[in-house]
């Protein structure tokens, strides 16, 4: 069994994508009512537009911990 070659990341991939907002999409994900989507957005207040740059499926029970961590940093 061979080893896969490690992927070489571009600088953008290594640094990630900028996001300045997020939202919780409280819909049933994969028919699991205990999960939701946490969407990361680039939001422009002047244009009142947002673009989704990433999504993470999370258990709803983790949302308070995520909120607490964000609040602690702010």
N, CA, C, O and CB atoms as a CASP TS submission, in Angstrom:
PFRMAT TS
TARGET T0000
AUTHOR 0000-0000-0000
METHOD Language model
MODEL 1
PARENT N/A
ATOM      1  N   UNK     1       0.846  -1.172   0.000  1.00  0.00           N
ATOM      2  CA  UNK     1       0.000   0.000   0.000  1.00  0.00           C
ATOM      3  C   UNK     1       0.888   1.231   0.000  1.00  0.00           C
ATOM      4  O   UNK     1       1.699   1.401   0.911  1.00  0.00           O
ATOM      5  CB  UNK     1      -0.960   0.000   1.213  1.00  0.00           C
ATOM      6  N   UNK     2       0.753   2.105  -1.014  1.00  0.00           N
ATOM      7  CA  UNK     2       1.587   3.295  -1.129  1.00  0.00           C
ATOM      8  C   UNK     2       1.062   4.457  -0.315  1.00  0.00           C
ATOM      9  O   UNK     2      -0.096   4.484   0.101  1.00  0.00           O
ATOM     10  CB  UNK     2       1.702   3.703  -2.561  1.00  0.00           C
ATOM     11  N   UNK     3       1.936   5.402  -0.101  1.00  0.00           N
ATOM     12  CA  UNK     3       1.546   6.612   0.626  1.00  0.00           C
ATOM     13  C   UNK     3       1.203   7.701  -0.376  1.00  0.00           C
ATOM     14  O   UNK     3       1.887   7.870  -1.385  1.00  0.00           O
ATOM     15  CB  UNK     3       2.677   7.082   1.587  1.00  0.00           C
ATOM     16  N   UNK     4       0.146   8.433  -0.091  1.00  0.00           N
ATOM     17  CA  UNK     4      -0.251   9.533  -0.961  1.00  0.00           C
ATOM     18  C   UNK     4       0.726  10.688  -0.789  1.00  0.00           C
ATOM     19  O   UNK     4       1.221  10.946   0.309  1.00  0.00           O
ATOM     20  CB  UNK     4      -1.702   9.988  -0.656  1.00  0.00           C
ATOM     21  N   UNK     5       0.990  11.366  -1.874  1.00  0.00           N
ATOM     22  CA  UNK     5       1.861  12.528  -1.834  1.00  0.00           C
ATOM     23  C   UNK     5       1.124  13.667  -1.118  1.00  0.00           C
ATOM     24  O   UNK     5      -0.051  13.903  -1.399  1.00  0.00           O
ATOM     25  CB  UNK     5       2.297  12.954  -3.276  1.00  0.00           C
ATOM     26  N   UNK     6       1.789  14.373  -0.204  1.00  0.00           N
ATOM     27  CA  UNK     6       1.096  15.480   0.454  1.00  0.00           C
ATOM     28  C   UNK     6       0.756  16.581  -0.549  1.00  0.00           C
ATOM     29  O   UNK     6       1.535  16.877  -1.455  1.00  0.00           O
ATOM     30  CB  UNK     6       1.954  16.049   1.596  1.00  0.00           C
ATOM     31  N   UNK     7      -0.397  17.168  -0.372  1.00  0.00           N
ATOM     32  CA  UNK     7      -0.836  18.238  -1.264  1.00  0.00           C
ATOM     33  C   UNK     7      -0.078  19.510  -0.918  1.00  0.00           C
ATOM     34  O   UNK     7       0.061  19.862   0.254  1.00  0.00           O
ATOM     35  CB  UNK     7      -2.371  18.464  -1.159  1.00  0.00           C
ATOM     36  N   UNK     8       0.405  20.188  -1.931  1.00  0.00           N
ATOM     37  CA  UNK     8       1.074  21.471  -1.736  1.00  0.00           C
ATOM     38  C   UNK     8       0.002  22.552  -1.766  1.00  0.00           C
ATOM     39  O   UNK     8      -0.737  22.682  -2.742  1.00  0.00           O
ATOM     40  CB  UNK     8       2.179  21.725  -2.831  1.00  0.00           C
ATOM     41  N   UNK     9      -0.073  23.324  -0.688  1.00  0.00           N
ATOM     42  CA  UNK     9      -1.096  24.357  -0.581  1.00  0.00           C
ATOM     43  C   UNK     9      -0.621  25.669  -1.187  1.00  0.00           C
ATOM     44  O   UNK     9       0.536  26.060  -1.035  1.00  0.00           O
ATOM     45  CB  UNK     9      -1.488  24.566   0.876  1.00  0.00           C
ATOM     46  N   UNK    10      -1.532  26.336  -1.871  1.00  0.00           N
ATOM     47  CA  UNK    10      -1.241  27.688  -2.340  1.00  0.00           C
ATOM     48  C   UNK    10      -1.318  28.613  -1.123  1.00  0.00           C
ATOM     49  O   UNK    10      -1.898  28.236  -0.105  1.00  0.00           O
ATOM     50  CB  UNK    10      -2.244  28.142  -3.481  1.00  0.00           C
ATOM     51  N   UNK    11      -0.744  29.816  -1.211  1.00  0.00           N
ATOM     52  CA  UNK    11      -0.834  30.730  -0.061  1.00  0.00           C
ATOM     53  C   UNK    11      -2.273  31.003   0.376  1.00  0.00           C
ATOM     54  O   UNK    11      -2.531  31.110   1.575  1.00  0.00           O
ATOM     55  CB  UNK    11      -0.157  32.044  -0.397  1.00  0.00           C
ATOM     56  N   UNK    12      -3.202  31.115  -0.549  1.00  0.00           N
ATOM     57  CA  UNK    12      -4.600  31.351  -0.192  1.00  0.00           C
ATOM     58  C   UNK    12      -5.176  30.169   0.566  1.00  0.00           C
ATOM     59  O   UNK    12      -5.893  30.354   1.550  1.00  0.00           O
ATOM     60  CB  UNK    12      -5.432  31.626  -1.440  1.00  0.00           C
ATOM     61  N   UNK    13      -4.873  28.958   0.123  1.00  0.00           N
ATOM     62  CA  UNK    13      -5.358  27.767   0.823  1.00  0.00           C
ATOM     63  C   UNK    13      -4.738  27.655   2.215  1.00  0.00           C
ATOM     64  O   UNK    13      -5.409  27.247   3.164  1.00  0.00           O
ATOM     65  CB  UNK    13      -5.049  26.505   0.005  1.00  0.00           C
ATOM     66  N   UNK    14      -3.482  28.009   2.336  1.00  0.00           N
ATOM     67  CA  UNK    14      -2.795  27.905   3.620  1.00  0.00           C
ATOM     68  C   UNK    14      -3.348  28.915   4.621  1.00  0.00           C
ATOM     69  O   UNK    14      -3.456  28.610   5.809  1.00  0.00           O
ATOM     70  CB  UNK    14      -1.290  28.113   3.437  1.00  0.00           C
ATOM     71  N   UNK    15      -3.694  30.097   4.162  1.00  0.00           N
ATOM     72  CA  UNK    15      -4.187  31.148   5.050  1.00  0.00           C
ATOM     73  C   UNK    15      -5.683  31.048   5.289  1.00  0.00           C
ATOM     74  O   UNK    15      -6.179  31.555   6.295  1.00  0.00           O
ATOM     75  CB  UNK    15      -3.856  32.505   4.480  1.00  0.00           C
ATOM     76  N   UNK    16      -6.399  30.414   4.402  1.00  0.00           N
ATOM     77  CA  UNK    16      -7.841  30.324   4.538  1.00  0.00           C
ATOM     78  C   UNK    16      -8.535  31.446   3.799  1.00  0.00           C
ATOM     79  O   UNK    16      -7.904  32.243   3.104  1.00  0.00           O
ATOM     80  CB  UNK    16      -8.235  30.343   5.995  1.00  0.00           C
ATOM     81  N   UNK    17      -9.830  31.493   3.958  1.00  0.00           N
ATOM     82  CA  UNK    17     -10.654  32.492   3.297  1.00  0.00           C
ATOM     83  C   UNK    17     -11.179  33.447   4.358  1.00  0.00           C
ATOM     84  O   UNK    17     -11.618  33.019   5.425  1.00  0.00           O
ATOM     85  CB  UNK    17     -11.823  31.833   2.501  1.00  0.00           C
ATOM     86  N   UNK    18     -11.134  34.715   4.067  1.00  0.00           N
ATOM     87  CA  UNK    18     -11.605  35.740   4.987  1.00  0.00           C
ATOM     88  C   UNK    18     -13.119  35.652   5.155  1.00  0.00           C
ATOM     89  O   UNK    18     -13.853  35.505   4.177  1.00  0.00           O
ATOM     90  CB  UNK    18     -11.202  37.135   4.492  1.00  0.00           C
ATOM     91  N   UNK    19     -13.574  35.743   6.389  1.00  0.00           N
ATOM     92  CA  UNK    19     -15.003  35.820   6.686  1.00  0.00           C
ATOM     93  C   UNK    19     -15.168  36.832   7.810  1.00  0.00           C
ATOM     94  O   UNK    19     -14.370  36.858   8.747  1.00  0.00           O
ATOM     95  CB  UNK    19     -15.600  34.411   7.083  1.00  0.00           C
ATOM     96  N   UNK    20     -16.197  37.663   7.722  1.00  0.00           N
ATOM     97  CA  UNK    20     -16.418  38.664   8.755  1.00  0.00           C
ATOM     98  C   UNK    20     -17.783  38.524   9.418  1.00  0.00           C
ATOM     99  O   UNK    20     -18.193  39.387  10.196  1.00  0.00           O
ATOM    100  CB  UNK    20     -16.277  40.044   8.168  1.00  0.00           C
ATOM    101  N   UNK    21     -18.482  37.443   9.112  1.00  0.00           N
ATOM    102  CA  UNK    21     -19.793  37.204   9.714  1.00  0.00           C
ATOM    103  C   UNK    21     -20.111  35.715   9.627  1.00  0.00           C
ATOM    104  O   UNK    21     -19.501  34.975   8.855  1.00  0.00           O
ATOM    105  CB  UNK    21     -20.900  38.051   9.009  1.00  0.00           C
ATOM    106  N   UNK    22     -21.062  35.305  10.423  1.00  0.00           N
ATOM    107  CA  UNK    22     -21.548  33.937  10.299  1.00  0.00           C
ATOM    108  C   UNK    22     -23.026  33.911  10.631  1.00  0.00           C
ATOM    109  O   UNK    22     -23.560  34.836  11.242  1.00  0.00           O
ATOM    110  CB  UNK    22     -20.759  32.974  11.219  1.00  0.00           C
ATOM    111  N   UNK    23     -23.672  32.844  10.221  1.00  0.00           N
ATOM    112  CA  UNK    23     -25.082  32.650  10.553  1.00  0.00           C
ATOM    113  C   UNK    23     -25.337  31.177  10.781  1.00  0.00           C
ATOM    114  O   UNK    23     -24.623  30.310  10.279  1.00  0.00           O
ATOM    115  CB  UNK    23     -26.005  33.198   9.438  1.00  0.00           C
ATOM    116  N   UNK    24     -26.369  30.926  11.548  1.00  0.00           N
ATOM    117  CA  UNK    24     -26.776  29.554  11.844  1.00  0.00           C
ATOM    118  C   UNK    24     -27.996  29.244  11.002  1.00  0.00           C
ATOM    119  O   UNK    24     -28.994  29.962  11.051  1.00  0.00           O
ATOM    120  CB  UNK    24     -27.074  29.353  13.368  1.00  0.00           C
ATOM    121  N   UNK    25     -27.915  28.189  10.242  1.00  0.00           N
ATOM    122  CA  UNK    25     -29.038  27.740   9.421  1.00  0.00           C
ATOM    123  C   UNK    25     -29.666  26.575  10.169  1.00  0.00           C
ATOM    124  O   UNK    25     -29.133  25.466  10.198  1.00  0.00           O
ATOM    125  CB  UNK    25     -28.584  27.326   7.952  1.00  0.00           C
ATOM    126  N   UNK    26     -30.800  26.855  10.767  1.00  0.00           N
ATOM    127  CA  UNK    26     -31.461  25.871  11.628  1.00  0.00           C
ATOM    128  C   UNK    26     -32.449  25.035  10.833  1.00  0.00           C
ATOM    129  O   UNK    26     -33.656  25.066  11.074  1.00  0.00           O
ATOM    130  CB  UNK    26     -32.177  26.566  12.792  1.00  0.00           C
ATOM    131  N   UNK    27     -31.915  24.298   9.893  1.00  0.00           N
ATOM    132  CA  UNK    27     -32.728  23.381   9.111  1.00  0.00           C
ATOM    133  C   UNK    27     -32.239  21.974   9.384  1.00  0.00           C
ATOM    134  O   UNK    27     -31.111  21.775   9.835  1.00  0.00           O
ATOM    135  CB  UNK    27     -32.667  23.715   7.590  1.00  0.00           C
ATOM    136  N   UNK    28     -33.060  21.035   9.119  1.00  0.00           N
ATOM    137  CA  UNK    28     -32.652  19.645   9.320  1.00  0.00           C
ATOM    138  C   UNK    28     -31.576  19.312   8.289  1.00  0.00           C
ATOM    139  O   UNK    28     -31.796  19.417   7.083  1.00  0.00           O
ATOM    140  CB  UNK    28     -33.876  18.665   9.198  1.00  0.00           C
ATOM    141  N   UNK    29     -30.424  18.912   8.783  1.00  0.00           N
ATOM    142  CA  UNK    29     -29.300  18.566   7.924  1.00  0.00           C
ATOM    143  C   UNK    29     -29.207  17.046   7.879  1.00  0.00           C
ATOM    144  O   UNK    29     -29.082  16.390   8.913  1.00  0.00           O
ATOM    145  CB  UNK    29     -27.960  19.209   8.437  1.00  0.00           C
ATOM    146  N   UNK    30     -29.268  16.504   6.688  1.00  0.00           N
ATOM    147  CA  UNK    30     -29.230  15.048   6.514  1.00  0.00           C
ATOM    148  C   UNK    30     -30.264  14.368   7.407  1.00  0.00           C
ATOM    149  O   UNK    30     -30.022  13.294   7.959  1.00  0.00           O
ATOM    150  CB  UNK    30     -27.822  14.505   6.826  1.00  0.00           C
ATOM    151  N   UNK    31     -31.411  15.011   7.535  1.00  0.00           N
ATOM    152  CA  UNK    31     -32.515  14.480   8.334  1.00  0.00           C
ATOM    153  C   UNK    31     -32.125  14.252   9.795  1.00  0.00           C
ATOM    154  O   UNK    31     -32.672  13.367  10.452  1.00  0.00           O
ATOM    155  CB  UNK    31     -33.007  13.180   7.732  1.00  0.00           C
ATOM    156  N   UNK    32     -31.184  15.045  10.305  1.00  0.00           N
ATOM    157  CA  UNK    32     -30.762  14.947  11.698  1.00  0.00           C
ATOM    158  C   UNK    32     -31.167  16.239  12.409  1.00  0.00           C
ATOM    159  O   UNK    32     -30.515  17.267  12.230  1.00  0.00           O
ATOM    160  CB  UNK    32     -29.212  14.698  11.811  1.00  0.00           C
ATOM    161  N   UNK    33     -32.228  16.203  13.206  1.00  0.00           N
ATOM    162  CA  UNK    33     -32.710  17.427  13.859  1.00  0.00           C
ATOM    163  C   UNK    33     -31.759  17.969  14.917  1.00  0.00           C
ATOM    164  O   UNK    33     -31.964  19.081  15.403  1.00  0.00           O
ATOM    165  CB  UNK    33     -34.047  17.170  14.489  1.00  0.00           C
ATOM    166  N   UNK    34     -30.726  17.219  15.289  1.00  0.00           N
ATOM    167  CA  UNK    34     -29.763  17.676  16.288  1.00  0.00           C
ATOM    168  C   UNK    34     -28.599  18.431  15.666  1.00  0.00           C
ATOM    169  O   UNK    34     -27.675  18.834  16.371  1.00  0.00           O
ATOM    170  CB  UNK    34     -29.240  16.500  17.076  1.00  0.00           C
ATOM    171  N   UNK    35     -28.636  18.626  14.358  1.00  0.00           N
ATOM    172  CA  UNK    35     -27.538  19.316  13.667  1.00  0.00           C
ATOM    173  C   UNK    35     -28.060  20.548  12.933  1.00  0.00           C
ATOM    174  O   UNK    35     -29.244  20.649  12.610  1.00  0.00           O
ATOM    175  CB  UNK    35     -26.833  18.362  12.672  1.00  0.00           C
ATOM    176  N   UNK    36     -27.143  21.481  12.681  1.00  0.00           N
ATOM    177  CA  UNK    36     -27.462  22.668  11.894  1.00  0.00           C
ATOM    178  C   UNK    36     -26.212  23.044  11.099  1.00  0.00           C
ATOM    179  O   UNK    36     -25.148  22.450  11.273  1.00  0.00           O
ATOM    180  CB  UNK    36     -27.942  23.859  12.810  1.00  0.00           C
ATOM    181  N   UNK    37     -26.355  24.023  10.239  1.00  0.00           N
ATOM    182  CA  UNK    37     -25.217  24.519   9.483  1.00  0.00           C
ATOM    183  C   UNK    37     -24.749  25.829  10.086  1.00  0.00           C
ATOM    184  O   UNK    37     -25.555  26.695  10.425  1.00  0.00           O
ATOM    185  CB  UNK    37     -25.576  24.699   7.993  1.00  0.00           C
ATOM    186  N   UNK    38     -23.440  25.964  10.217  1.00  0.00           N
ATOM    187  CA  UNK    38     -22.824  27.221  10.606  1.00  0.00           C
ATOM    188  C   UNK    38     -22.155  27.734   9.338  1.00  0.00           C
ATOM    189  O   UNK    38     -21.172  27.162   8.867  1.00  0.00           O
ATOM    190  CB  UNK    38     -21.791  27.049  11.818  1.00  0.00           C
ATOM    191  N   UNK    39     -22.697  28.822   8.790  1.00  0.00           N
ATOM    192  CA  UNK    39     -22.182  29.360   7.540  1.00  0.00           C
ATOM    193  C   UNK    39     -21.306  30.575   7.827  1.00  0.00           C
ATOM    194  O   UNK    39     -21.672  31.445   8.618  1.00  0.00           O
ATOM    195  CB  UNK    39     -23.339  29.734   6.584  1.00  0.00           C
ATOM    196  N   UNK    40     -20.155  30.623   7.181  1.00  0.00           N
ATOM    197  CA  UNK    40     -19.236  31.748   7.301  1.00  0.00           C
ATOM    198  C   UNK    40     -19.399  32.620   6.068  1.00  0.00           C
ATOM    199  O   UNK    40     -19.436  32.121   4.943  1.00  0.00           O
ATOM    200  CB  UNK    40     -17.756  31.266   7.463  1.00  0.00           C
ATOM    201  N   UNK    41     -19.496  33.931   6.288  1.00  0.00           N
ATOM    202  CA  UNK    41     -19.849  34.863   5.233  1.00  0.00           C
ATOM    203  C   UNK    41     -18.849  36.005   5.113  1.00  0.00           C
ATOM    204  O   UNK    41     -18.173  36.362   6.078  1.00  0.00           O
ATOM    205  CB  UNK    41     -21.227  35.415   5.476  1.00  0.00           C
ATOM    206  N   UNK    42     -18.768  36.565   3.926  1.00  0.00           N
ATOM    207  CA  UNK    42     -18.157  37.872   3.720  1.00  0.00           C
ATOM    208  C   UNK    42     -19.334  38.805   3.509  1.00  0.00           C
ATOM    209  O   UNK    42     -20.077  38.683   2.535  1.00  0.00           O
ATOM    210  CB  UNK    42     -17.125  37.892   2.487  1.00  0.00           C
ATOM    211  N   UNK    43     -19.493  39.744   4.440  1.00  0.00           N
ATOM    212  CA  UNK    43     -20.646  40.641   4.434  1.00  0.00           C
ATOM    213  C   UNK    43     -20.202  42.065   4.147  1.00  0.00           C
ATOM    214  O   UNK    43     -19.227  42.551   4.720  1.00  0.00           O
ATOM    215  CB  UNK    43     -21.396  40.574   5.774  1.00  0.00           C
ATOM    216  N   UNK    44     -20.926  42.730   3.255  1.00  0.00           N
ATOM    217  CA  UNK    44     -20.689  44.133   2.941  1.00  0.00           C
ATOM    218  C   UNK    44     -21.886  44.938   3.428  1.00  0.00           C
ATOM    219  O   UNK    44     -22.983  44.831   2.882  1.00  0.00           O
ATOM    220  CB  UNK    44     -20.453  44.343   1.408  1.00  0.00           C
ATOM    221  N   UNK    45     -21.662  45.746   4.465  1.00  0.00           N
ATOM    222  CA  UNK    45     -22.750  46.567   5.019  1.00  0.00           C
ATOM    223  C   UNK    45     -23.195  47.621   4.009  1.00  0.00           C
ATOM    224  O   UNK    45     -24.387  47.903   3.892  1.00  0.00           O
ATOM    225  CB  UNK    45     -22.304  47.247   6.334  1.00  0.00           C
ATOM    226  N   UNK    46     -22.240  48.206   3.279  1.00  0.00           N
ATOM    227  CA  UNK    46     -22.602  49.258   2.328  1.00  0.00           C
ATOM    228  C   UNK    46     -23.470  48.727   1.196  1.00  0.00           C
ATOM    229  O   UNK    46     -24.354  49.433   0.709  1.00  0.00           O
ATOM    230  CB  UNK    46     -21.350  49.901   1.755  1.00  0.00           C
ATOM    231  N   UNK    47     -23.231  47.505   0.777  1.00  0.00           N
ATOM    232  CA  UNK    47     -24.029  46.907  -0.295  1.00  0.00           C
ATOM    233  C   UNK    47     -25.161  46.039   0.235  1.00  0.00           C
ATOM    234  O   UNK    47     -26.032  45.614  -0.524  1.00  0.00           O
ATOM    235  CB  UNK    47     -23.142  46.081  -1.200  1.00  0.00           C
ATOM    236  N   UNK    48     -25.149  45.775   1.544  1.00  0.00           N
ATOM    237  CA  UNK    48     -26.129  44.898   2.190  1.00  0.00           C
ATOM    238  C   UNK    48     -26.213  43.543   1.477  1.00  0.00           C
ATOM    239  O   UNK    48     -27.296  43.024   1.206  1.00  0.00           O
ATOM    240  CB  UNK    48     -27.516  45.572   2.210  1.00  0.00           C
ATOM    241  N   UNK    49     -25.033  42.991   1.184  1.00  0.00           N
ATOM    242  CA  UNK    49     -24.934  41.691   0.527  1.00  0.00           C
ATOM    243  C   UNK    49     -23.967  40.811   1.298  1.00  0.00           C
ATOM    244  O   UNK    49     -23.036  41.298   1.939  1.00  0.00           O
ATOM    245  CB  UNK    49     -24.479  41.843  -0.945  1.00  0.00           C
ATOM    246  N   UNK    50     -24.202  39.513   1.227  1.00  0.00           N
ATOM    247  CA  UNK    50     -23.306  38.551   1.860  1.00  0.00           C
ATOM    248  C   UNK    50     -23.052  37.402   0.904  1.00  0.00           C
ATOM    249  O   UNK    50     -23.915  37.033   0.107  1.00  0.00           O
ATOM    250  CB  UNK    50     -23.894  38.032   3.195  1.00  0.00           C
ATOM    251  N   UNK    51     -21.850  36.843   0.996  1.00  0.00           N
ATOM    252  CA  UNK    51     -21.497  35.666   0.202  1.00  0.00           C
ATOM    253  C   UNK    51     -20.983  34.599   1.151  1.00  0.00           C
ATOM    254  O   UNK    51     -20.124  34.864   1.992  1.00  0.00           O
ATOM    255  CB  UNK    51     -20.428  36.008  -0.895  1.00  0.00           C
ATOM    256  N   UNK    52     -21.513  33.395   1.013  1.00  0.00           N
ATOM    257  CA  UNK    52     -21.064  32.276   1.833  1.00  0.00           C
ATOM    258  C   UNK    52     -19.701  31.825   1.330  1.00  0.00           C
ATOM    259  O   UNK    52     -19.519  31.564   0.141  1.00  0.00           O
ATOM    260  CB  UNK    52     -22.090  31.101   1.800  1.00  0.00           C
ATOM    261  N   UNK    53     -18.727  31.735   2.268  1.00  0.00           N
ATOM    262  CA  UNK    53     -17.387  31.280   1.900  1.00  0.00           C
ATOM    263  C   UNK    53     -17.040  29.943   2.545  1.00  0.00           C
ATOM    264  O   UNK    53     -16.005  29.350   2.243  1.00  0.00           O
ATOM    265  CB  UNK    53     -16.356  32.322   2.294  1.00  0.00           C
ATOM    266  N   UNK    54     -17.914  29.473   3.435  1.00  0.00           N
ATOM    267  CA  UNK    54     -17.680  28.176   4.053  1.00  0.00           C
ATOM    268  C   UNK    54     -18.878  27.734   4.865  1.00  0.00           C
ATOM    269  O   UNK    54     -19.663  28.557   5.338  1.00  0.00           O
ATOM    270  CB  UNK    54     -16.444  28.221   4.931  1.00  0.00           C
ATOM    271  N   UNK    55     -19.014  26.418   5.023  1.00  0.00           N
ATOM    272  CA  UNK    55     -20.107  25.842   5.807  1.00  0.00           C
ATOM    273  C   UNK    55     -19.550  24.707   6.652  1.00  0.00           C
ATOM    274  O   UNK    55     -18.691  23.939   6.220  1.00  0.00           O
ATOM    275  CB  UNK    55     -21.265  25.336   4.886  1.00  0.00           C
ATOM    276  N   UNK    56     -20.074  24.629   7.880  1.00  0.00           N
ATOM    277  CA  UNK    56     -19.697  23.537   8.767  1.00  0.00           C
ATOM    278  C   UNK    56     -20.974  22.983   9.374  1.00  0.00           C
ATOM    279  O   UNK    56     -21.815  23.736   9.866  1.00  0.00           O
ATOM    280  CB  UNK    56     -18.692  24.011   9.878  1.00  0.00           C
ATOM    281  N   UNK    57     -21.114  21.685   9.337  1.00  0.00           N
ATOM    282  CA  UNK    57     -22.263  21.038   9.976  1.00  0.00           C
ATOM    283  C   UNK    57     -21.879  20.765  11.423  1.00  0.00           C
ATOM    284  O   UNK    57     -20.871  20.108  11.684  1.00  0.00           O
ATOM    285  CB  UNK    57     -22.679  19.707   9.228  1.00  0.00           C
ATOM    286  N   UNK    58     -22.675  21.263  12.366  1.00  0.00           N
ATOM    287  CA  UNK    58     -22.354  21.098  13.784  1.00  0.00           C
ATOM    288  C   UNK    58     -23.567  20.592  14.551  1.00  0.00           C
ATOM    289  O   UNK    58     -24.711  20.763  14.129  1.00  0.00           O
ATOM    290  CB  UNK    58     -21.859  22.425  14.386  1.00  0.00           C
ATOM    291  N   UNK    59     -23.287  19.968  15.686  1.00  0.00           N
ATOM    292  CA  UNK    59     -24.365  19.582  16.586  1.00  0.00           C
ATOM    293  C   UNK    59     -24.862  20.842  17.287  1.00  0.00           C
ATOM    294  O   UNK    59     -24.063  21.673  17.717  1.00  0.00           O
ATOM    295  CB  UNK    59     -23.891  18.503  17.622  1.00  0.00           C
ATOM    296  N   UNK    60     -26.148  20.980  17.398  1.00  0.00           N
ATOM    297  CA  UNK    60     -26.728  22.165  18.033  1.00  0.00           C
ATOM    298  C   UNK    60     -26.233  22.336  19.461  1.00  0.00           C
ATOM    299  O   UNK    60     -26.156  23.459  19.959  1.00  0.00           O
ATOM    300  CB  UNK    60     -28.249  22.080  18.021  1.00  0.00           C
ATOM    301  N   UNK    61     -25.900  21.244  20.122  1.00  0.00           N
ATOM    302  CA  UNK    61     -25.399  21.315  21.483  1.00  0.00           C
ATOM    303  C   UNK    61     -24.048  22.023  21.596  1.00  0.00           C
ATOM    304  O   UNK    61     -23.671  22.460  22.683  1.00  0.00           O
ATOM    305  CB  UNK    61     -25.288  19.933  22.044  1.00  0.00           C
ATOM    306  N   UNK    62     -23.317  22.141  20.484  1.00  0.00           N
ATOM    307  CA  UNK    62     -22.031  22.838  20.498  1.00  0.00           C
ATOM    308  C   UNK    62     -22.163  24.345  20.333  1.00  0.00           C
ATOM    309  O   UNK    62     -21.202  25.075  20.578  1.00  0.00           O
ATOM    310  CB  UNK    62     -21.150  22.297  19.412  1.00  0.00           C
ATOM    311  N   UNK    63     -23.325  24.824  19.925  1.00  0.00           N
ATOM    312  CA  UNK    63     -23.492  26.252  19.661  1.00  0.00           C
ATOM    313  C   UNK    63     -23.197  27.135  20.871  1.00  0.00           C
ATOM    314  O   UNK    63     -22.551  28.169  20.707  1.00  0.00           O
ATOM    315  CB  UNK    63     -24.889  26.514  19.188  1.00  0.00           C
ATOM    316  N   UNK    64     -23.645  26.772  22.097  1.00  0.00           N
ATOM    317  CA  UNK    64     -23.291  27.619  23.247  1.00  0.00           C
ATOM    318  C   UNK    64     -21.776  27.720  23.463  1.00  0.00           C
ATOM    319  O   UNK    64     -21.277  28.795  23.797  1.00  0.00           O
ATOM    320  CB  UNK    64     -23.947  27.076  24.511  1.00  0.00           C
ATOM    321  N   UNK    65     -21.047  26.633  23.280  1.00  0.00           N
ATOM    322  CA  UNK    65     -19.593  26.664  23.448  1.00  0.00           C
ATOM    323  C   UNK    65     -18.939  27.533  22.374  1.00  0.00           C
ATOM    324  O   UNK    65     -17.994  28.268  22.658  1.00  0.00           O
ATOM    325  CB  UNK    65     -19.017  25.238  23.399  1.00  0.00           C
ATOM    326  N   UNK    66     -19.439  27.449  21.154  1.00  0.00           N
ATOM    327  CA  UNK    66     -18.921  28.283  20.066  1.00  0.00           C
ATOM    328  C   UNK    66     -19.187  29.749  20.380  1.00  0.00           C
ATOM    329  O   UNK    66     -18.295  30.583  20.225  1.00  0.00           O
ATOM    330  CB  UNK    66     -19.566  27.891  18.706  1.00  0.00           C
ATOM    331  N   UNK    67     -20.399  30.076  20.818  1.00  0.00           N
ATOM    332  CA  UNK    67     -20.758  31.445  21.191  1.00  0.00           C
ATOM    333  C   UNK    67     -19.853  31.953  22.307  1.00  0.00           C
ATOM    334  O   UNK    67     -19.363  33.080  22.244  1.00  0.00           O
ATOM    335  CB  UNK    67     -22.232  31.518  21.627  1.00  0.00           C
ATOM    336  N   UNK    68     -19.629  31.124  23.331  1.00  0.00           N
ATOM    337  CA  UNK    68     -18.805  31.530  24.456  1.00  0.00           C
ATOM    338  C   UNK    68     -17.374  31.816  24.025  1.00  0.00           C
ATOM    339  O   UNK    68     -16.764  32.775  24.498  1.00  0.00           O
ATOM    340  CB  UNK    68     -18.820  30.461  25.528  1.00  0.00           C
ATOM    341  N   UNK    69     -16.833  30.991  23.130  1.00  0.00           N
ATOM    342  CA  UNK    69     -15.465  31.208  22.652  1.00  0.00           C
ATOM    343  C   UNK    69     -15.362  32.498  21.850  1.00  0.00           C
ATOM    344  O   UNK    69     -14.391  33.240  21.996  1.00  0.00           O
ATOM    345  CB  UNK    69     -15.002  30.023  21.799  1.00  0.00           C
ATOM    346  N   UNK    70     -16.344  32.770  21.012  1.00  0.00           N
ATOM    347  CA  UNK    70     -16.338  34.002  20.218  1.00  0.00           C
ATOM    348  C   UNK    70     -16.472  35.216  21.140  1.00  0.00           C
ATOM    349  O   UNK    70     -15.770  36.211  20.960  1.00  0.00           O
ATOM    350  CB  UNK    70     -17.486  33.987  19.169  1.00  0.00           C
ATOM    351  N   UNK    71     -17.361  35.136  22.113  1.00  0.00           N
ATOM    352  CA  UNK    71     -17.566  36.232  23.064  1.00  0.00           C
ATOM    353  C   UNK    71     -16.301  36.505  23.851  1.00  0.00           C
ATOM    354  O   UNK    71     -15.967  37.662  24.111  1.00  0.00           O
ATOM    355  CB  UNK    71     -18.717  35.912  24.019  1.00  0.00           C
ATOM    356  N   UNK    72     -15.594  35.454  24.232  1.00  0.00           N
ATOM    357  CA  UNK    72     -14.368  35.602  25.015  1.00  0.00           C
ATOM    358  C   UNK    72     -13.310  36.359  24.229  1.00  0.00           C
ATOM    359  O   UNK    72     -12.568  37.156  24.804  1.00  0.00           O
ATOM    360  CB  UNK    72     -13.831  34.232  25.435  1.00  0.00           C
ATOM    361  N   UNK    73     -13.226  36.124  22.922  1.00  0.00           N
ATOM    362  CA  UNK    73     -12.239  36.791  22.087  1.00  0.00           C
ATOM    363  C   UNK    73     -12.611  38.261  21.875  1.00  0.00           C
ATOM    364  O   UNK    73     -11.735  39.122  21.805  1.00  0.00           O
ATOM    365  CB  UNK    73     -12.110  36.071  20.739  1.00  0.00           C
ATOM    366  N   UNK    74     -13.900  38.539  21.774  1.00  0.00           N
ATOM    367  CA  UNK    74     -14.345  39.912  21.543  1.00  0.00           C
ATOM    368  C   UNK    74     -14.268  40.687  22.828  1.00  0.00           C
ATOM    369  O   UNK    74     -14.599  41.872  22.855  1.00  0.00           O
ATOM    370  CB  UNK    74     -15.770  39.950  20.980  1.00  0.00           C
TER
END
